[in-house]
Amino acid sequence: MYERKILPNLNCGLDLIGEVLYGKWKIRLLWFINEGHKRPSELQRKIPDATRRVLNIQLKELEDHELITKKIYPVVPPKVEYSLTDFGQTLIPVIAALGNWGDINEEQLRSVILKRLKSESQ
């Protein structure tokens, strides 16, 4: 298992947010869980580019940071569902604001991202 060599810098709110939300799929996972997609298979369908392993790791990290809870039902085959904690629910307006900013600036963001990708491929 991965072991950190350098301890994270936790001196301000931005450092703390980065530590909790760093991960390619975490914001989307929180959003989809909030929308009612609670089963791992549903989340996998909503984020098909992510591997099951990566999603499981990031779900575990969100659980460790107390943003989501995992409920395992005692049935065969096992049934697992995720839900937001009250603490995790407080992030939804922040994620919505980020999404709105992305929508408002979609054209410029797409342009600079494509420009960077083009320059990297040359």
N, C-alpha and C positions, 0 to 999 in steps of 0.2 A: 504494500500500500504506500501511497505517496506520503512523504514526510517533509514538512517545510524546513528549509535551511535558514531562512530569514524570517523573523517574526514580523507580522504586519504592523504598519504604523497606524495607530488608532487615536490620533491626537485631535481630530475634528470630525464633524458630522459627515463630510464628504468621504473621509477615509473609512468611516464606519459603514456608510452606504455601499461604498465600493467593495468592502470585504463581504458584506451580506449578499449583494446582488451581482457580484462578478460571476460571470458564466453566461455563455451565449444564449441559453434558453430560459434562464430563471424568470425574467420579466414576463415572457410569454406564458410560462407555466403558471405563474401567479394569476395572470389575466384569464387564462382558460379555466383554471380551477374556480375562479370567481364566477365565470359564466356558466358553471354547472358541469363541466367536463371533469369528472372526479376519478374515473378509473384509469389505470395506466394505459390500457389499450386505446382509450379515447384520446388521451394526451398524445400518444404515439401517432395516431391518425391526424391530429391537429398539427403536429410538428414532424412531418415525414422525413425531413432531412437529418433529424437527430437520431442517433442510434439508441436502442433501448438501454444499453449500458450507461451512456452519458445522461440520459433522462433520469435513470435511477440514481445516479450519483448526485445530480443536481436536486432532485426531489429530496434525497437524504440530507443534503446541506440545508435546504429550505426548512426541513423538519428540525434539524439541529439548531437553526437560528430562530426557532419557534414562530415561523411565519405560516406553516401549515401543520396539520396533524394527519396521521395515517391511521386508518381504522381497518383492522383485519377481521373479517367475518369468519366464524367457525363453521365453514361449509366446505364441501368437496365438489369441484375444485375450489381452492382458496379464492376468496373475493377480497380485493383491497380497494379502498376509496380514500381520496385525499380531500381535505377541506381547509379553508383558510381559518386561522385563529383570529381572535379579535385584533391582535397585534398585526397580523398579516392584512386584515381588512383595512387598516389605516393606510396601507401603501396603495390601494386601488385608486384614490383620487390623484396621487402623484403619477402613477403609471398612465392614467387617463390624460393628465396634463402633458406628459411626454409624447403620448400618441397624437394628441391634438397639435402640438408643436411640429411633429414630423409631418402631419397632414398639411399644415399651413405652409411648410417649407419644403414640400415634397419635390418640387421641380429643381430647386437649387441643390438639395441634398443628393438627389439622383445624379445630377450633373457632376458634382464633385466626386462622388463615389465612382462613377463610370470613368471619369478622367484619371483617377488614381489607379484603377484596375488596368486601364489601357497603358499607362506609363509603366506599370509593374511587368506587363507582359512583353514589353519591348526589350 
